[in-house]
């Protein structure tokens, strides 16, 4: 059994916690996720322009993510005091709009691996930070062109023009 202590020093059965978290996320059960995060949660994810703050913003991020993707894989888990590292993989097909920033569904499959860092307080996640390769995800979805493609060379040329104009 994986156990952690939260910032309050209380023990947390992380195997049970992760099972409840994964079930809530996979079912897009926003009520269940509310029981797993603190009222003042700060949720930082590369897909967000700024961290989600509070339960309502996390629930909205969850709904948007669920509309866009699904089908996660089983996670890995490591704990160090109040800090928990949760390794995960997500596979899915982009069937919904990605908002923000407003990208249309592409219908393309994706597979990403990531690690979440949670800071636990009173048996709940008080701070959340996700780490994954957003550029790789964008390439898989066709939002960013493939390496060494004509589209990538065109993007590079536009960036160079923009850099020259910005320096003036």
Secondary structure as UniProt FT lines:
FT   STRAND          3..5
FT   TURN            7..8
FT   STRAND          11..13
FT   HELIX           14..26
FT   TURN            27..28
FT   HELIX           30..34
FT   TURN            35..36
FT   STRAND          37..44
FT   TURN            46..47
FT   STRAND          52..53
FT   HELIX           55..68
FT   STRAND          76..80
FT   TURN            81..82
FT   STRAND          83..93
FT   TURN            99..102
FT   STRAND          109..121
FT   TURN            122..123
FT   STRAND          124..132
FT   HELIX           134..141
FT   TURN            147..148
FT   HELIX           150..167
//
